[in-house]
Amino acid sequence: MLSKNKFLHTITVVLIMASLLFTSVIPSAQVQAASSIGFVVLNSYSRTMKIGDEFYLAAITSNGKKPTFKSSSSKIASVNTYGKITAKKAGTAKITAKIKNGEASCTIKVEATKIQLSAKHISLENGYSARLSASASTGHPITFRCNKKSIAMVDEHGTITAKKPGTATITASADNAAASCTVTVKKPKVSLNKSSLSLYRKQTACLTVQSSSKSVPKWKSSKKSVATVDSSGTVTAVKNGTTVITVTIDGVSKSCQVTVKKPTVTFEASELTLAPGKKKTVKVSVSSGNKPVFSSSNTCIATVDENGTILAHDVGKAYIYASEDGVKSRMRVIVKQK
């Protein structure tokens, strides 16, 4: 009969041979025995994993009982009571399967996640968009974030939209790993169709702006009392003088100097003679094309209506004035009996 020690040795050899059916290579140095009668054989003694991966660590024990599993760092790799290992973050952890008087360990290396970006630098005009593609080595979803939302915005799909000139950083992250792309929103090229403009009162002209940006132009007049400008660039002359019309797009400005000219006002005749009760319409030439405003220096002698029709009232002399945009001309009216 076999002695007790020889019997235990035989059992040990049988168990080790049986374990070879469940593992490809078992480094003998990894088999740890706390005593001559206790040991644990594992199906793996080292393994490289990605964050989120799972792996079952199988163990054969000399006493036939299920071992207890423990991780040296559950933040890196956790293990449950059945030996299921879950990789959580980059680093190295040791998973130990233990029984009374025996244990064995498996070293788990969790790889750091790598983020791949389609671009490291992107330049955009304001209002335009571009797609930033990103992928994680683990295949996990990517989260996008922009550090300056006033300059550029990014949605959950990586679509970047330029908001105003400047520089922003788009960060793509997964599994506590990140990669960045610098976004430059360029100042636009702005041009105005005219640098100077001459008008008479009430006349209008349209200024046209061209820009590489999609931003809405902002118009301004330095002297609204001389000329105004609306949101479409239409300039309206108010009175004679000079003003500057400025259009601004994303901080870039172009200007046009507007001159509202003084008109010339000329009567067809310098003098008119009428008998009391008689009337006559006089002709006045105004270079601006605007209708003049008529007035009389002495309405007791003669009056004039808005159309330039003079009515003689009493014997005497008076002046009839025609005014337009601060410019005044006159003719003398003599009322006498025939």
LOSEVO-355520 format. One line per field, with one value per residue (C-alpha): residue in three letters; x, y, z; residue number from 1. Coordinates in pm, whole numbers, padded with zeros to 5 digits, m for minus. Layout:
votor: [ALA,...]
x: [X,...]
y: [Y,...]
z: [Z,...]
vexlo: [NUM,...]
***
This chain:
votor: [MET,LEU,SER,LYS,ASN,LYS,PHE,LEU,HIS,THR,ILE,THR,VAL,VAL,LEU,ILE,MET,ALA,SER,LEU,LEU,PHE,THR,SER,VAL,ILE,PRO,SER,ALA,GLN,VAL,GLN,ALA,ALA,SER,SER,ILE,GLY,PHE,VAL,VAL,LEU,ASN,SER,TYR,SER,ARG,THR,MET,LYS,ILE,GLY,ASP,GLU,PHE,TYR,LEU,ALA,ALA,ILE,THR,SER,ASN,GLY,LYS,LYS,PRO,THR,PHE,LYS,SER,SER,SER,SER,LYS,ILE,ALA,SER,VAL,ASN,THR,TYR,GLY,LYS,ILE,THR,ALA,LYS,LYS,ALA,GLY,THR,ALA,LYS,ILE,THR,ALA,LYS,ILE,LYS,ASN,GLY,GLU,ALA,SER,CYS,THR,ILE,LYS,VAL,GLU,ALA,THR,LYS,ILE,GLN,LEU,SER,ALA,LYS,HIS,ILE,SER,LEU,GLU,ASN,GLY,TYR,SER,ALA,ARG,LEU,SER,ALA,SER,ALA,SER,THR,GLY,HIS,PRO,ILE,THR,PHE,ARG,CYS,ASN,LYS,LYS,SER,ILE,ALA,MET,VAL,ASP,GLU,HIS,GLY,THR,ILE,THR,ALA,LYS,LYS,PRO,GLY,THR,ALA,THR,ILE,THR,ALA,SER,ALA,ASP,ASN,ALA,ALA,ALA,SER,CYS,THR,VAL,THR,VAL,LYS,LYS,PRO,LYS,VAL,SER,LEU,ASN,LYS,SER,SER,LEU,SER,LEU,TYR,ARG,LYS,GLN,THR,ALA,CYS,LEU,THR,VAL,GLN,SER,SER,SER,LYS,SER,VAL,PRO,LYS,TRP,LYS,SER,SER,LYS,LYS,SER,VAL,ALA,THR,VAL,ASP,SER,SER,GLY,THR,VAL,THR,ALA,VAL,LYS,ASN,GLY,THR,THR,VAL,ILE,THR,VAL,THR,ILE,ASP,GLY,VAL,SER,LYS,SER,CYS,GLN,VAL,THR,VAL,LYS,LYS,PRO,THR,VAL,THR,PHE,GLU,ALA,SER,GLU,LEU,THR,LEU,ALA,PRO,GLY,LYS,LYS,LYS,THR,VAL,LYS,VAL,SER,VAL,SER,SER,GLY,ASN,LYS,PRO,VAL,PHE,SER,SER,SER,ASN,THR,CYS,ILE,ALA,THR,VAL,ASP,GLU,ASN,GLY,THR,ILE,LEU,ALA,HIS,ASP,VAL,GLY,LYS,ALA,TYR,ILE,TYR,ALA,SER,GLU,ASP,GLY,VAL,LYS,SER,ARG,MET,ARG,VAL,ILE,VAL,LYS,GLN,LYS]
x: [00000,00097,00210,00010,00271,00299,m00081,m00100,00179,m00008,m00327,m00134,00014,m00327,m00482,m00203,m00236,m00610,m00560,m00355,m00681,m00805,m00501,m00249,00062,00095,00419,00510,00660,00313,00164,00184,00131,00106,00169,00230,m00141,m00289,m00259,m00457,m00417,m00550,m00645,m00441,m00165,m00145,m00382,m00406,m00752,m00923,m01144,m01489,m01366,m01468,m01282,m01355,m01065,m01110,m00938,m00877,m00810,m00649,m00943,m01203,m01364,m01438,m01173,m01234,m01131,m00984,m00843,m00546,m00716,m01088,m01067,m00847,m00997,m01274,m01360,m01678,m01726,m01735,m01404,m01547,m01294,m01406,m01146,m01229,m00939,m00582,m00328,m00220,m00399,m00345,m00639,m00583,m00774,m00735,m00819,m00701,m00327,m00306,m00347,m00251,m00260,m00324,m00176,m00423,m00292,m00565,m00460,m00521,m00787,m00659,m00869,m00826,m00936,m00994,m00821,m00603,m00670,m00981,m01032,m01381,m01554,m01824,m02155,m02000,m01979,m01739,m01757,m01492,m01477,m01342,m01310,m01192,m00971,m01232,m01512,m01694,m01904,m01725,m01827,m01752,m01701,m01597,m01415,m01547,m01906,m01922,m01664,m01768,m02024,m02006,m02293,m02300,m02203,m01893,m02041,m01869,m02044,m01846,m02004,m01755,m01385,m01141,m00988,m01155,m01062,m01285,m01218,m01324,m01321,m01400,m01292,m01111,m00895,m00911,m00780,m00817,m00872,m00803,m01074,m00993,m01285,m01133,m01208,m01409,m01314,m01549,m01590,m01831,m01939,m01878,m01641,m01817,m02164,m02335,m02707,m02967,m03224,m03481,m03272,m03174,m02893,m02822,m02484,m02391,m02161,m01983,m01842,m01693,m01894,m02257,m02310,m02572,m02413,m02467,m02513,m02461,m02466,m02237,m02492,m02850,m02957,m02770,m02843,m02984,m02919,m03145,m03064,m03037,m02784,m03028,m02909,m03163,m03049,m03209,m03041,m02724,m02406,m02162,m02187,m02011,m02201,m02027,m02100,m01954,m01935,m01771,m01562,m01445,m01573,m01590,m01708,m01863,m01863,m02199,m02238,m02585,m02542,m02695,m02936,m02956,m03292,m03361,m03669,m03746,m03783,m03643,m03943,m04318,m04578,m04943,m05259,m05462,m05676,m05460,m05263,m04976,m04789,m04414,m04162,m03874,m03588,m03451,m03142,m03244,m03574,m03757,m04054,m03962,m04147,m04293,m04349,m04422,m04246,m04572,m04898,m05094,m04942,m04919,m04959,m04828,m04959,m04768,m04766,m04605,m04923,m04899,m05213,m05186,m05389,m05294,m05068,m04711,m04403,m04326,m04075,m04175,m03928,m03865,m03671,m03527,m03292,m03179,m03123,m03351,m03408,m03644,m03824,m03975,m04347,m04483,m04854,m04991,m05299,m05297]
y: [00000,00356,00562,00875,01115,00916,00914,01294,01333,01115,01314,01638,01512,01398,01736,01924,01703,01760,02135,02120,02047,02398,02611,02636,02719,02719,02861,02623,02914,03069,02778,02884,02644,02758,02401,02060,01988,02313,02473,02670,02634,02919,02924,03246,03417,03742,03918,04251,04405,04717,04929,04773,04425,04123,03797,03488,03362,02986,02805,02440,02388,02102,02075,02096,02403,02732,02988,03342,03608,03943,04236,04439,04746,04732,05076,04926,04578,04432,04065,03903,03579,03377,03509,03751,04031,04372,04622,04972,05207,05207,05045,04711,04501,04154,03915,03646,03319,03183,02875,02761,02705,02792,03076,03187,03527,03665,04000,04218,04505,04748,04949,05323,05415,05593,05857,05907,06239,06317,06654,06837,07184,07323,07674,07807,08125,08241,08065,07764,07408,07115,06756,06626,06245,06065,05704,05527,05218,05052,05132,05319,05631,05965,06277,06616,06942,07297,07525,07848,07815,08182,08110,07763,07502,07124,06878,06516,06400,06618,06881,07214,07544,07869,08151,08441,08503,08356,08026,07740,07385,07088,06791,06436,06199,05842,05624,05919,05955,06266,06424,06783,06978,07352,07545,07885,08102,08346,08715,08762,08944,09241,09475,09761,09852,10226,10433,10767,10875,11207,11262,11532,11544,11261,11066,10707,10473,10111,10008,09645,09449,09126,08903,08558,08527,08427,08683,08955,09295,09579,09927,10264,10633,10872,11157,11045,11408,11409,11057,10734,10372,10070,09704,09631,09909,10159,10516,10799,11162,11384,11724,11874,11783,11491,11160,10825,10502,10202,09834,09586,09207,09006,09304,09394,09733,09915,10275,10499,10879,11025,11387,11537,11825,12170,12221,12521,12703,12937,13136,13154,13535,13773,14007,13992,14268,14201,14404,14357,14042,13883,13560,13381,13055,13099,12835,12743,12509,12295,12081,11817,11759,11823,12056,12392,12556,12896,13198,13571,13858,14058,13870,14194,14270,13920,13558,13234,12879,12549,12521,12864,13043,13412,13617,13998,14169,14535,14788,14758,14537,14196,13914,13557,13297,12940,12724,12373,12211,12542,12710,13005,13209,13504,13709,14055,14106,14451,14503,14814,14938,14921]
z: [00000,m00067,00227,00316,00169,m00154,m00179,m00145,m00400,m00646,m00598,m00655,m00981,m01101,m01023,m01198,m01505,m01505,m01488,m01807,m01989,m01897,m01964,m02246,m02048,m01669,m01538,m01257,m01066,m01048,m00861,m00501,m00217,00141,00252,00103,00094,m00044,m00386,m00648,m01024,m01249,m01615,m01658,m01464,m01660,m01892,m02072,m02088,m02215,m01995,m01983,m02081,m01874,m01817,m01607,m01399,m01348,m01061,m00963,m00593,m00409,m00169,m00447,m00293,m00465,m00380,m00264,m00517,m00427,m00625,m00508,m00661,m00735,m00895,m01168,m01197,m00983,m00935,m00811,m00615,m00936,m01065,m01320,m01366,m01494,m01617,m01491,m01546,m01671,m01440,m01297,m01040,m00899,m00871,m00605,m00574,m00223,m00023,00314,00300,m00072,m00322,m00673,m00847,m01194,m01292,m01482,m01691,m01800,m02103,m02116,m02369,m02678,m02853,m03227,m03384,m03751,m03706,m03454,m03600,m03772,m03918,m03986,m04094,m03858,m03910,m04083,m03948,m03960,m03839,m03599,m03598,m03293,m03181,m02866,m02867,m02644,m02886,m02610,m02685,m02720,m02529,m02687,m02501,m02596,m02352,m02513,m02626,m02725,m02998,m03111,m03015,m03056,m03046,m02933,m03282,m03303,m03534,m03464,m03539,m03541,m03338,m03344,m03421,m03171,m03063,m02876,m02779,m02854,m02625,m02710,m02412,m02314,m02020,m01856,m02167,m02385,m02705,m02820,m03140,m03169,m03353,m03499,m03606,m03852,m03884,m04202,m04520,m04558,m04855,m04928,m05281,m05222,m05012,m05081,m05180,m05270,m05232,m05211,m04932,m04952,m05201,m05119,m05217,m05133,m04999,m05062,m04833,m04915,m04642,m04598,m04275,m04238,m03962,m04008,m04089,m03844,m03996,m03830,m03922,m03737,m03788,m03820,m03862,m04198,m04326,m04185,m04280,m04229,m04167,m04540,m04606,m04761,m04697,m04680,m04696,m04430,m04469,m04615,m04435,m04403,m04219,m04216,m04271,m04112,m04155,m03904,m03928,m03650,m03542,m03895,m04020,m04352,m04401,m04664,m04640,m04734,m04839,m04855,m05099,m05078,m05369,m05601,m05607,m05901,m05998,m06368,m06334,m06075,m06079,m06139,m06176,m06100,m06059,m05740,m05758,m06025,m05981,m06151,m06096,m06102,m06202,m05974,m06062,m05772,m05842,m05588,m05763,m05437,m05421,m05262,m04977,m05072,m04849,m04877,m04703,m04690,m04716,m04721,m05061,m05206,m05095,m05246,m05213,m05197,m05575,m05630,m05736,m05636,m05563,m05559,m05285,m05253,m05413,m05291,m05303,m05152,m05188,m05265,m05130,m05239,m04988,m05002,m04747,m04598,m04935,m05014,m05331,m05390,m05653,m05618,m05672,m05755,m05718,m05889,m06056,m06431]
vexlo: [1,2,3,4,5,6,7,8,9,10,11,12,13,14,15,16,17,18,19,20,21,22,23,24,25,26,27,28,29,30,31,32,33,34,35,36,37,38,39,40,41,42,43,44,45,46,47,48,49,50,51,52,53,54,55,56,57,58,59,60,61,62,63,64,65,66,67,68,69,70,71,72,73,74,75,76,77,78,79,80,81,82,83,84,85,86,87,88,89,90,91,92,93,94,95,96,97,98,99,100,101,102,103,104,105,106,107,108,109,110,111,112,113,114,115,116,117,118,119,120,121,122,123,124,125,126,127,128,129,130,131,132,133,134,135,136,137,138,139,140,141,142,143,144,145,146,147,148,149,150,151,152,153,154,155,156,157,158,159,160,161,162,163,164,165,166,167,168,169,170,171,172,173,174,175,176,177,178,179,180,181,182,183,184,185,186,187,188,189,190,191,192,193,194,195,196,197,198,199,200,201,202,203,204,205,206,207,208,209,210,211,212,213,214,215,216,217,218,219,220,221,222,223,224,225,226,227,228,229,230,231,232,233,234,235,236,237,238,239,240,241,242,243,244,245,246,247,248,249,250,251,252,253,254,255,256,257,258,259,260,261,262,263,264,265,266,267,268,269,270,271,272,273,274,275,276,277,278,279,280,281,282,283,284,285,286,287,288,289,290,291,292,293,294,295,296,297,298,299,300,301,302,303,304,305,306,307,308,309,310,311,312,313,314,315,316,317,318,319,320,321,322,323,324,325,326,327,328,329,330,331,332,333,334,335,336,337,338]
***
